[in-house]
Amino acid sequence: MTTASSPNVASVCQPPATSTMKALVFHGPNDITVEGVPIPRPSFGEAVIRVTLTTICGTDLHILKGEYPVRPGLVLGHEPVGIVHELGPGVTGYQVGERVLVGAITPCGQCQSCLSGHWSQCGGPIGGWKIGNTLNGAQAEYLLVPHAQANLAKISDELSDEQVVLLADIASTGFSASETANLRLGDTVAIFAQGPIGLCATLGAKLKGASFIIAIESDPKRSQMARRMGADVVLNHQEVDVVKEIRKLTAELGVDVAIEALGTQQTFENALSSLKPAGTLSSLGVYSGKLSIPLQPFLAGIGDQRIVSTLCPGGKERMHRLMELVRNNRVDLRALLTHAFPLEDIVKAYKFFEQRSDGVVKVAIRP
């Protein structure tokens, strides 16, 4: 995918010609349309950005299928890069026209969860995920950013939109799998599924110092990408018994950390079965329906194993840290942006992404 140059700030800060914008609106399961909606206006502590690049996430597909409930009329999307269009009262240190990255998780920074360091759970369970969940999202021409002081991360001029857009969610989420699992230098790791999140989890394990990384994936292009992200071995679950193969590769011990990045019962069980005693299963998948823990791979509950879960870390400090990894050439995720569509064609892009057409990994949307 070609990389666009940074927008000309002087030419993009003019007021919009109308009071409406194009946005992707969810009406119910498998019912989304691009339509005109009012451009948001910021209240105290809020900001409005003009979206210059966003994406479609696997979680958006869960919403579209009705597997994760949201209200009808919601604008979807939660991976935004844009330009400050309007600042509400109380927001300081920013100017109209500045380029910003906004995390998928927008914590307030003041509630009990935030002050305890649990930013993603701001205000209550899964409460930090507002954009495209409880508030209108980023698959639109403009986006209202709540708690802007805590969530607008300025982008250095040397970084392009394409270099940073995936930091908003999938990179922050994927990297967090190893962080939450307390992965140690020299650990062995297995990552189940190499979709966008899984690929970032593979890179995250490499960044954290894993000594041996096993990726599980059947798609040839995603398998190739997994090796590029740092996998030492890629196992095709359609051709081999992955649990047996992981045991062979680890001298029958199992891995120190297993990362589940798909959200199915089978991958969860396989991840658990691949663990050594005292190992950690780090779960990133979004599950629908019932999830069960089988007793045998869980060692009857007395194997000193841990199961941990993570909602994407957010907030501007997290985004700044991730941008520093990009700026210092430690992370380059542009290869994951395999296809791009204009906002007008986003319904087509959803079908393209869902069907994994043409080896798609991640779809960029340009309002």
MARGUPA-784189 format. One record per atom (N, C-alpha, C, O): x, y, z; residue in three letters. Coordinates in steps of 0.02 Angstrom, whole numbers, plus 50000, padded with zeros to 5 digits. Layout:
MARGUPA-784189
XYZala
...
END
This chain:
MARGUPA-784189
500424994150000met
500005000050000met
500435006250000met
500915006650039met
500285010949958thr
500695016949954thr
500585021150016thr
500045021350045thr
501115024550036thr
501095028650096thr
500985035950077thr
501365038750038thr
500465038850105ala
500315045850091ala
500775050350131ala
500975048550187ala
500935056150105ser
501325060950142ser
500895064150196ser
500285063850192ser
501205067250244ser
500835070550298ser
500415076150269ser
500645079650224ser
499795077050294pro
499365082150267pro
499635089150280pro
499995090350328pro
499445093750237asn
499625100750244asn
499165103950294asn
498575105050280asn
499425105450353val
499005107950407val
498625114150387val
498035114950404val
498945118550351ala
498635124950333ala
498015123950289ala
497575128150288ala
497985118450253ser
497445117450206ser
496875113250233ser
496365112450201ser
496965110550293val
496455106050319val
496085108750380val
495655105350407val
496255114550402cys
495955117150463cys
495385122050448cys
495145125450494cys
495165122450385gln
494605126650369gln
493955123450394gln
493915117350398gln
493455127350413pro
492835124450436pro
492495120550381pro
492535122550323pro
492145115150397pro
491805111150346pro
491265115250312pro
490975119850342pro
491125113650249ala
490635117450210ala
489925116150235ala
489495120350225ala
489795110450267thr
489135108750292thr
489175106750364thr
489725106150393thr
488605105550395ser
488575103450465ser
488515095850471ser
488445093250526ser
488545092250415thr
488495085050416thr
489125081850388thr
489515085150354thr
489215075550403met
489795071850380met
489575064850359met
489035062650376met
490005061450322lys
489895054450306lys
490155050050362lys
490685051350391lys
489775044850378ala
489975040250431ala
489655033450419ala
489135032950388ala
489995028150444leu
489715021450440leu
489285020250502leu
489535020450558leu
488635019050490val
488165018350545val
487925011150551val
487725008050501val
487945008550612phe
487705001850627phe
486955002150644phe
486755005950687phe
486544998150609his
485824997950623his
485604991450655his
485054991150683his
486014986350650gly
485854979850678gly
486314974750647gly
486714976350603gly
486274968450669pro
486714963350641pro
486684963150565pro
486154962750534pro
487284963350535asn
487364963150462asn
486994968850426asn
486774968050369asn
486924974550460asp
486574980250431asp
486974986650446asp
486884989650500asp
487404988650400ile
487794994850407ile
487724998850343ile
487674996050288ile
487725005450349thr
487675009850291thr
488085016050301thr
488185018350358thr
488335018850246val
488665025350248val
488125030650238val
487755030450189val
488085035250285glu
487555040350281glu
487795046850312glu
488325047150344glu
487395052050302gly
487555058550331gly
487325059050402gly
486745057550418gly
487765061250447val
487595062450517val
487885069150537val
488345071550504val
487645072150591pro
487915078650612pro
488655078150632pro
488865073350663pro
489035083250613ile
489725083750637ile
489705085250712ile
489355089950732ile
490055081550754pro
490025082650826pro
490335089350846pro
490775091950812pro
490105091950901arg
490385098050931arg
490635096251001arg
490295092651037arg
491225098651021pro
491495096651085pro
491205100551144pro
491085106551139pro
491075097051198ser
490895100151261ser
491525100751304ser
492085099651279ser
491445102451367phe
492025103351412phe
492445097051413phe
492195091551423phe
493105097951403gly
493565092351407gly
493595087951345gly
493965082951345gly
493235089651294glu
493215085651233glu
493555089151175glu
493705095051178glu
493685085351123ala
493965088151061ala
493645084551002ala
493405078951009ala
493655087850945val
493435084750883val
494035084650835val
494365089750825val
494165078750806ile
494705078350757ile
494395076750689ile
493875073450684ile
494735079050636arg
494555076950569arg
494965070650554arg
495575070950554arg
494625065150542val
494955058750534val
495305058550466val
494995059750414val
495955057050467thr
496325056450404thr
496475049250386thr
496595047750327thr
496475044750434leu
496585037650421leu
496285033550478leu
496365035250537leu
495945028250460thr
495685023650511thr
495695016650481thr
495975015650427thr
495395011750514thr
495435004850492thr
494785001250508thr
494325003950539thr
494744994950485ile
494234990350508ile
494584985250553ile
495104982550534ile
494304983950612cys
494594979350660cys
494194972950663cys
493604972850645cys
494504967550684gly
494154961350694gly
493564962050742gly
493064958650734gly
493634966350792thr
493094967550838thr
492494970650804thr
491924969350822thr
492614974750753asp
492064977650714asp
491664972150680asp
491054972650673asp
492004966750658leu
491654961150628leu
491214957650680leu
490654955550664leu
491464956950742his
491054954050795his
490424958250805his
489874955450814his
490494964850803ile
489914969350811ile
489434968350753ile
488834967750763ile
489704968350692leu
489284967750633leu
488874961250635leu
488294961250615leu
489174955850658lys
488834949350660lys
488344948750718lys
487984943750724lys
488334953750763gly
487904953350821gly
488204949450878gly
487854947850927gly
488854947850874glu
489174943950927glu
489394948350985glu
489504945851041glu
489454954750973tyr
489594959551027tyr
489074965051020tyr
489074968650970tyr
488634965951069pro
488064970551061pro
488264977951070pro
488604979851117pro
488024982051023val
488064989351029val
487384992151008val
486974988550979val
487264998451023arg
486615001351008arg
486535002850933arg
487015004850901arg
485945001850906pro
485815004050837pro
485915011550830pro
485755015350875pro
486185013650773gly
486315020750761gly
487025022750778gly
487215028550768gly
487425018050805leu
488115019650824leu
488565019950763leu
488505015850717leu
489025024750761val
489555025050712val
490115020450736val
490345021150793val
490345015950693leu
490845010950714leu
491555013550705leu
491665018850676leu
492045009550729gly
492755011050718gly
493105013850779gly
492825017950816gly
493735011550790his
494085013750850his
494845014250841his
495215013750890his
495075015250780glu
495795016150768glu
495905022550728glu
495975022250667glu
495905028350762pro
495915034650725pro
496585038550727pro
496905039150779pro
496765040950670val
497275046150664val
496935052150632val
496525051350586val
497085058150655gly
496755063950626gly
497095070450644gly
497655070650668gly
496725075850630ile
496965082650641ile
496475086250685ile
495875085950674ile
496735089650736val
496295093150782val
495875098250744val
496145102750711val
495225097450749his
494755101950714his
494455107150761his
494385112950743his
494285105050821glu
493975109650870glu
494115107150940glu
494085101150953glu
494275111750985leu
494425110051054leu
493875112851100leu
493675118551093leu
493645108751145gly
493155111051193gly
493485114851250gly
494095114651257gly
493095118251291pro
493365121751349pro
493735116951395pro
493535111251404pro
494285119351424gly
494655115351472gly
495195110951443gly
495575107851480gly
495255110751377val
495785106851345val
496365111551329val
496285116151289val
496935110351358thr
497505114851350thr
498105111051321thr
498135104951324thr
498575114751292gly
499185111851266gly
499115109151195gly
499585106051169gly
498545110351163tyr
498435108051095tyr
498195113851052tyr
497915118751078tyr
498295113250987gln
498075118450941gln
497695115250883gln
497845109650863gln
497225118850857val
496885116750796val
497405115850741val
497835120050731val
497355110250705gly
497825108950651gly
498375104050668gly
498725101650624gly
498455102350733glu
498965097550752glu
498745090450736glu
498155088750745glu
499215086250713arg
499075079250700arg
499095075350765arg
499545076350806arg
498615070850774val
498565067150836val
498365059850822val
498025058250774val
498595055550867leu
498395048550870leu
497955047850932leu
498125050350985leu
497405044350925val
496955043150981val
496885035550991val
496705032050944val
497035033151051gly
496975026051064gly
496265023651062gly
495795027551073gly
496175017251049ala
495505014351050ala
495195014851120ala
494585015251127ala
495615014851171ile
495395015551240ile
495525022651262ile
496085025151257ile
495005026051286thr
495065033151305thr
494885034151379thr
494335036251394thr
495355032651424pro
495225033251495pro
495155040551517pro
495435045051486pro
494785041551571cys
494695048351598cys
495295050551639cys
495445056451643cys
495655045751669gly
496235047351710gly
496075049351781gly
496525050851820gly
495425049351799gln
495225051851865gln
494825046951907gln
494785047751968gln
494525041851876cys
494095037351914cys
494515032251954cys
495125032151948cys
494175028251994gln
494525023352036gln
494935018451995gln
495505016852013gln
494655016151939ser
495025011451897ser
495645014651868ser
496185011651869ser
495575020651842cys
496155024151813cys
496695025451865cys
497285024351852cys
496485027951923leu
496965029651975leu
497285023452006leu
497795023952040leu
496985017651994ser
497285011252015ser
497725008251961ser
498005002851970ser
497775011651904gly
498185009251849gly
497835004751801gly
498155001951756gly
497175003951808his
496794999651763his
496425003951712his
495815004451712his
496815007151668trp
496545012051621trp
495995009351577trp
495495012751563trp
496075003151554ser
495595000351506ser
494904999351538ser
494394999051503ser
494894998651604gln
494254997451638gln
493965003951667gln
493585003751716gln
494145009551638cys
493925016151660cys
493165016351672cys
492775015051626cys
492965017851734gly
492255018751750gly
491875012251760gly
491285012551778gly
492195006451751gly
491845000151759gly
492064995151707gly
492494996751667gly
491774989051707pro
491994983851661pro
492004985951588pro
491484988151561pro
492574985451556ile
492694987151485ile
492524994451471ile
492424996351413ile
492494998651524gly
492265005551516gly
492725010051478gly
492515015251453gly
493375008251474gly
493835012551438gly
493735012451363gly
493935017051328gly
493415007151338trp
493265006751266trp
492605010351253trp
492065007451260trp
492665016551233lys
492075020651219lys
491975021651144lys
491415020851118lys
492515023451108ile
492465025051037ile
492255018850998ile
492605013750998ile
491695019450964gly
491445013850924gly
491125008450965gly
490985002950940gly
491015009751029asn
490695004951074asn
490095008151109asn
489525005951101asn
490225013251148thr
489685016951180thr
489625024051153thr
489105027251161thr
490155026551120leu
490135033051087leu
490275032051012leu
490575027050992leu
490045036750972asn
490155036350900asn
490905035750885asn
491315038950917asn
491055031550835gly
491745029750821gly
492065033350763gly
491835038550740gly
492615030350739ala
493095033650695ala
493005032250621ala
493365034950580ala
492535027950603gln
492415026650532gln
491955032050505gln
491385030750486gln
492225038050505ala
491845044150490ala
492335049650472ala
492945048850478ala
492075055150449glu
492505060750430glu
492745064650491glu
493275067750490glu
492355064650545tyr
492535068050606tyr
492385063550666tyr
491945059350664tyr
492765064550720leu
492695060450780leu
492725064850843leu
493155069150849leu
492245063650888leu
492265066950953leu
492695062751000leu
492575056751009leu
493205065851031val
493665062451076val
493495064351148val
493565070151166val
493275059551189pro
493145061151259pro
493795061751299pro
494305058951279pro
493765065351354his
494345066051398his
494965067651356his
495485064251362his
494915072751315ala
495435074151265ala
496115075451296ala
496625073651266ala
496135078451354gln
496775080051385gln
497175073651399gln
497795073751397gln
496825068251412ala
497165061951428ala
497275057551367ala
497605052451372ala
496985059551309asn
496965054751254asn
497215057351186asn
497265053451139asn
497355063751179leu
497635066251117leu
498395065651119leu
498725069151158leu
498665061351077ala
499395060451074ala
499665063651011ala
499505061450956ala
500065068851019lys
500325072450961lys
500805067950921lys
501195064150950lys
500765068550855ile
501175064450810ile
501755068650785ile
501655074250760ile
502355066050790ser
502945069450764ser
502885070150688ser
502615065750654ser
503135075750662asp
503105077050590asp
503465071650549asp
503295070550491asp
503945068250579glu
504325063250542glu
503955056650534glu
504185052250497glu
503385055850567leu
503005049750563leu
502385050750520leu
502035055850527leu
502245046050476ser
501655046350434ser
501055043350469ser
501125039750519ser
500465044750443asp
499855041650471asp
499905034050470asp
499715030750518asp
500155031350415glu
500205024050407glu
500665020850459glu
500565015150478glu
501175024450481gln
501635021750530gln
501325021150599gln
501555017050639gln
500815025150614val
500575025350683val
499855022950692val
499655021650749val
499455022350638val
498745021050647val
498615014350683val
498145013950722val
499025009350672leu
498915002850703leu
499125002650776leu
498984997750811leu
499455007950799leu
499625008350870leu
499005009350913leu
499005007550972leu
498485012250884ala
497885014050922ala
497565008050955ala
497285008551010ala
497595002250922asp
497264996350949asp
497684990050942asp
497934987450992asp
497764987550880ile
498034980750874ile
498744980150900ile
498924974950928ile
499164985250890ala
499844984850916ala
499844985250992ala
500174981251026ala
499464989951019ser
499424990651092ser
499154984251123ser
499394982051175ser
498644981351091thr
498354975151116thr
498834969351109thr
498964965651157thr
499114968451049gly
499564962851037gly
500174963051081gly
500364957851109gly
500484968851088phe
501064969451131phe
500894967851204phe
501294965051241phe
500284969851224ser
500094969151294ser
500034961851315ser
500054960351375ser
499954957251267ala
499894950151285ala
500504947851324ala
500444944351374ala
501094949751300ser
501714947851334ser
501814951851398ser
502084949351447ser
501594958151397glu
501664962351457glu
501244959551514glu
501474958851570glu
500614958051499thr
500154955551551thr
500384948751577thr
500294947151636thr
500674944751532ala
500914938151552ala
501574938451590ala
501814933251613ala
501864944451597asn
502524945151629asn
503044940751595asn
503444937451628asn
503024940751529leu
503514936751491leu
504214938851510leu
504374944751512leu
504644933851523arg
505324935251544arg
505814933751488arg
505664930051441arg
506404936851492leu
506924935451443leu
507054927951439leu
507144924551490leu
507064925351378gly
507204918351368gly
506604913751370gly
506674907751359gly
506004916351382asp
505404912251383asp
505244909451313asp
505414912451262asp
504924903651313thr
504644900851251thr
503904902851247thr
503554903151297thr
503684904351185val
503014907151176val
502674903851116val
502994902451066val
502024902551123ala
501614900351066ala
501044905251057ala
500704906951106ala
500944907650996ile
500404912450981ile
499914909150934ile
500084907350878ile
499304908350958phe
498784904950920phe
498374909850879phe
498004914050905phe
498454909350813ala
498134913450761ala
498554919650746ala
498764923350790ala
498674920550680gln
499094926050658gln
498684930950615gln
498884932850560gln
498114932850642gly
497764938650615gly
498134944950636gly
498684944450663gly
497844950750624pro
498194956950642pro
498414957250716pro
498984959250730pro
497974955250762ile
498154955250833ile
498704950250847ile
499184951750882ile
498624944150820gly
499124938950831gly
499804940750804gly
500314939250835gly
499824943950746leu
500464946150717leu
500794951250763leu
501404951050773leu
500404955850791cys
500694960650838cys
500904957250903cys
501394959350934cys
500544952050923ala
500754948250982ala
501414944750970ala
501824944151015ala
501514942350909thr
502144939150891thr
502714944150895thr
503244942750923thr
502604950050867leu
503114955250871leu
503234957350943leu
503794958650964leu
502684957750982gly
502754959751052gly
503164954751092gly
503564956751135gly
503074948251078ala
503474943151113ala
504214943951095ala
504644943051138ala
504354945551033lys
505044946651012lys
505334952751049lys
505894952551073lys
504944958151052leu
505174964151086leu
505314962951160leu
505774965851189leu
504914958551191lys
504994957151262lys
505564952251277lys
505744951251336lys
505854949251226gly
506434945051237gly
506314937551238gly
506704933851267gly
505764935251206ala
505644928151202ala
506214924751164ala
506474927551116ala
506414918851186ser
506974915351153ser
506744911151094ser
507124909951047ser
506114908851096phe
505864904451044phe
505114905751036phe
504734905051084phe
504904907450975ile
504214909450963ile
503904904750912ile
504164903850856ile
503354901650931ile
502984897150887ile
502324900450870ile
501934902350914ile
502194901250806ala
501564904150783ala
501134898650753ala
501384893950722ala
500474899150763ile
500004894250736ile
499554897850686ile
499194902550704ile
499584895650623glu
499204898950570glu
499184894550508glu
499684891150493glu
498624894450473ser
498554890350413ser
498604894450349ser
498754891650296ser
498464900950352asp
498484905050292asp
499214906350272asp
499604908750313asp
499404904750209pro
500114905350189pro
500384912450195pro
500954913450216pro
499984917450175lys
500234924350177lys
500324926750249lys
500804930150265lys
499854924850292arg
499914926750363arg
500484922950396arg
500804925550442arg
500604916850375ser
501164912950401ser
501824916250383ser
502284916750423ser
501864918650320gln
502464922150298gln
502554928550338gln
503114930250357gln
502004932150351met
502044938250390met
502254936850462met
502604940750493met
502034931150489ala
502214929250557ala
502974928450564ala
503274930550613ala
503274925350514arg
504004924650515arg
504334931550512arg
504844932750545arg
504044935950473arg
504314942750468arg
504264946450535arg
504684950550552arg
503734944850574met
503634948150638met
504064945050694met
504104947950748met
504364939250681gly
504814936350731gly
504704929150749gly
505054926550792gly
504224925650717ala
504104918650733ala
504694914350708ala
504934915250652ala
504914909750750asp
505444905050731asp
505154899050693asp
505474896450648asp
504554897050712val
504214891450680val
503484893350671val
503184896550715val
503184891350615val
502464892250604val
502154885450593val
502364881750548val
501664883650633leu
501314877250628leu
500634878250596leu
500254882750615leu
500474874050548asn
499824874250515asn
499354869450551asn
499454863350549asn
498854872150585his
498404867950625his
497984863350583his
497674858650609his
497954864650518gln
497574860150473gln
497984854050451gln
497714849350423gln
498634854150464glu
499074848850442glu
499384844850498glu
499554839050488glu
499444847750557val
499774844250613val
499364845250676val
498954849850681val
499484840950725asp
499214841750792asp
499674846850827asp
500234845150848asp
499444852950832val
499894858350855val
500124857350927val
500684859150944val
499704854550969val
499904853551039val
500484848451042val
500974849551078val
500424842951004lys
500954837951003lys
501604840950974lys
502144839651000lys
501534845050922glu
502124848050891glu
502464852950939glu
503074853350942glu
502054856750975ile
502344861451024ile
502714857651078ile
503244859851100ile
502434852051100arg
502774847951151arg
503454845451124arg
503954845651159arg
503454843151061lys
504074840851031lys
504594846451028lys
505184845451043lys
504374852351009leu
504834857951000leu
505104860651066leu
505604864251068leu
504774858851122thr
504984861351188thr
505204855651233thr
505154856151294thr
505464850251203ala
505714844551242ala
505184841851289ala
505334839751346ala
504554841851265glu
503974839251302glu
503784843451363glu
503374841351403glu
504084849251370leu
503934853451428leu
503314857651419leu
502934858851467leu
503204860051357gly
502694865151346gly
503004872051348gly
503594872851366gly
502624877051329val
502884883851326val
502774887551392val
502334885751432val
503184892651403asp
503094896851462asp
502474901151456asp
502114902251505asp
502344903751395val
501774908251384val
501414906051320val
501724905151268val
500764905251325ala
500344904051266ala
499874909951258ala
499554912051306ala
499844912651197ile
499434918551183ile
498864916451136ile
498994913951081ile
498254917451158glu
497664915751118glu
497394922151086glu
497184926651121glu
497404922451020ala
497244928650985ala
496684927950935ala
496634931850888ala
496254922950945leu
495694922050898leu
495014922550932leu
494554925750906leu
494954919450990gly
494324919951027gly
493844914151014gly
493244915151008gly
494114907951009thr
493694902051001thr
493844897051056thr
494384897151085thr
493374892551069gln
493484887351119gln
494074883051101gln
494474881251144gln
494134881151037gln
494664876651017gln
495354879651025gln
495814876451052gln
495444885951004thr
496104889051011thr
496264890251085thr
496844889851105thr
495754891851125phe
495864892651197phe
496104886051228phe
496584886051267phe
495774880451211glu
495974874051238glu
496674872051215glu
497074869551254glu
496824873251151asn
497494871651126asn
498034875751160asn
498574873251176asn
497884882251172ala
498364886451206ala
498484883851277ala
499054883651300ala
497954882051311leu
498014879451379leu
498404872851380leu
498814871651424leu
498264868551330ser
498594862051327ser
499334862451311ser
499704857851325ser
499544868051281ser
500244868751261ser
500684871551317ser
501294872051309ser
500374873451373leu
500744876551428leu
501124871451470leu
500904865851478leu
501694873451496lys
502044869651547lys
501734871151615lys
501374876151622lys
501854867151666pro
501644868951733pro
501934875851752pro
502504877351736pro
501524879851786ala
501714886651806ala
501754891451746ala
501994897051753ala
501504889251688gly
501484893651630gly
500884898351633gly
500464897751677gly
500874902951584thr
500344908051583thr
499994908051515thr
500324908351463thr
499334907651516leu
498934908651456leu
498714915851454leu
498354918151499leu
498924919551403ser
498734926551396ser
498214927051341ser
498354925651282ser
497614928851360ser
497044928751315ser
496894935651287ser
496794940451324ser
496884936151220leu
496724942351185leu
496074941851146leu
495784947051128leu
495834935751134gly
495254934851091gly
494624937651121gly
494544937951182gly
494164939851078val
493494941951099val
493034935951090val
492914933751034val
492774933351145tyr
492394927151143tyr
491644928651140tyr
491404933451169tyr
491294924351104ser
490564924751102ser
490294917851120ser
490604912851103ser
489734917651155gly
489484911251178gly
489834909051241gly
490104913151277gly
489824902551255lys
490094899751317lys
490824897751307lys
491004894651257lys
491244899351356leu
491934897351356leu
492054892851417leu
491914894751473leu
492314886851405ser
492424881951458ser
493174880651467ser
493554880951420ser
493364879151529ile
494054877251544ile
494074869751556ile
493814867351607ile
494384865951511pro
494424858651521pro
494914857051578pro
495434860251585pro
494734852051616leu
495114850551677leu
495814847651663leu
496294849651696leu
495864843051614gln
496504839751605gln
497064844551585gln
497584844551617gln
496974848651533pro
497514853351516pro
497634858651570pro
498174861651573pro
497124859851612phe
497204864651667phe
497514861251728phe
497564864251781phe
497724855151719leu
498044851251773leu
497624851251836leu
497874852051892leu
496964850251825ala
496474849951879ala
496464856251922ala
496194856251978ala
496754861551896gly
496744867951933gly
497304868651984gly
497304873552022gly
497774863951986ile
498304864252037ile
499004863952005ile
499474861752036ile
499054866351943gly
499694866251908gly
500064872851910gly
500534873951873gly
499844877351954asp
500154883951961asp
500134887851895asp
500554892151883asp
499644886351852gln
499574890051790gln
499134896151801gln
498714896451846gln
499234901051758arg
498844907251762arg
498484908351696arg
498754906851643arg
497884911151699ile
497524913451640ile
497394920951651ile
497074922951699ile
497664924951605val
497584932151611val
497274934851547val
497354931851493val
496914940351552ser
496604943451493ser
496784950851491ser
496974953751542ser
496724953751433thr
496934960651424thr
496454964251377thr
496304961751323thr
496234970151397leu
495914974751350leu
496434979951332leu
496804982451374leu
496474981651269cys
496974986051240cys
497164991951287cys
496724995851304cys
497784992551307pro
497984998451346pro
497925004851304pro
498105004851245pro
497675010051333gly
497585016351297gly
497855022351335gly
498265021551380gly
497625028251315gly
497875034451344gly
498475037151306gly
498825033351272gly
498585043651311lys
499105046751270lys
499815044651288lys
500245044451244lys
499935042951351glu
500615040851369glu
500785034151336glu
501335033251312glu
500295029551336arg
500395023251301arg
500535024451227arg
500985021351198arg
500135028851196met
500235030251125met
500915033351112met
501235031751062met
501135037851155his
501805040951147his
502355035751151his
502825035851111his
502295031151198arg
502805025951205arg
502835021551142arg
503385019851119arg
502265019751116leu
502255015651056leu
502525019550996leu
502875016650954leu
502375025950992met
502645029950937met
503395030650941met
503735031150890met
503675030551002glu
504395030751009glu
504715024350982glu
505265024550954glu
504375018650991leu
504625012450961leu
504655012950885leu
505125010650853leu
504145016150856val
504135017150783val
504675022050762val
505045020850715val
504715027650798arg
505185032950779arg
505905030450782arg
506335032750744arg
506045025850827asn
506725023250835asn
506835016550799asn
507295012850814asn
506395015250751asn
506465009450706asn
506455002750741asn
506764997950718asn
506115002350797arg
506024995950831arg
505394992350806arg
505344986250811arg
504924996150780val
504284993450757val
504104996650691val
504145002750683val
503894992550642asp
503634995050579asp
503054990550558asp
503154984850538asp
502454993150564leu
501854989150551leu
501524990750484leu
500984988250470leu
501854994650443arg
501534996650380arg
501384990750334arg
500914991050295arg
501774985450340ala
501654979550297ala
500984976250312ala
500714972750269ala
500704977450372leu
500054974550388leu
499484978150354leu
498944975250346leu
499594984350332leu
499074988150296leu
499104986050222leu
499414989350180leu
498784980550208thr
498844977550141thr
498374980550090thr
498504980150030thr
497814983650112his
497324986250065his
497024992750093his
497004993850154his
496794996950048ala
496505003350068ala
495865004650028ala
495815003049969ala
495375007650062phe
494735009350031phe
494545016450052phe
494715018550107phe
494185020050010pro
493895026450033pro
493295024950078pro
493005019550075pro
493115029850119leu
492555028950165leu
491915027150128leu
491505023250154leu
491815029750068glu
491215028350030glu
491135020950015glu
490575018550006glu
491685017250013asp
491675010049996asp
491785005650057asp
491984999850050asp
491665008250117ile
491835004450177ile
491404998250186ile
491644993250214ile
490774998350163val
490354992350168val
490664986750126val
490684980950147val
490894988450067lys
491254983650025lys
491884981350060lys
492064975450057lys
492234985950093ala
492854984250128ala
492724979250185ala
493134974850197ala
492154979950220tyr
491984975250273tyr
491924968150245tyr
492194963450274tyr
491584967450189lys
491504960750158lys
492184958150136lys
492334952150144lys
492584962450107phe
493254960650084phe
493674958050143phe
494014952950136phe
493644961550199phe
494034959750259phe
493764953350290phe
494154948950309phe
493114952750295glu
492804946950326glu
492964940550286glu
493074935250315glu
492964941050220gln
493084935250177gln
493834933850166gln
494014929050132gln
494264938150195arg
494994937450187arg
495184937350113arg
495614933450092arg
494874941650074ser
495004941850002ser
495714944249988ser
495974948550023ser
496014941549937asp
496654943949910asp
497204944249964asp
497634948749962asp
497184939650012gly
497704939550063gly
497694945450111gly
498214947150139gly
497124948550120val
497084954550162val
497294952950233val
497114947850261val
497674957450263val
497834957150334val
497464962750370val
497104961450419val
497544968850347lys
497214974550378lys
497004979450325lys
497374980750277lys
496414982350332val
496134987050284val
496184994150312val
495944995450367val
496474998550274ala
496495005650291ala
495895009150259ala
495725007650201ala
495595013650296ile
495035017550271ile
495225024850271ile
495455027550321ile
495125028150213arg
495295035150206arg
494655039350198arg
494355039350144arg
494445042850250pro
493865047250242pro
493995052750191pro
493555056850178pro
END
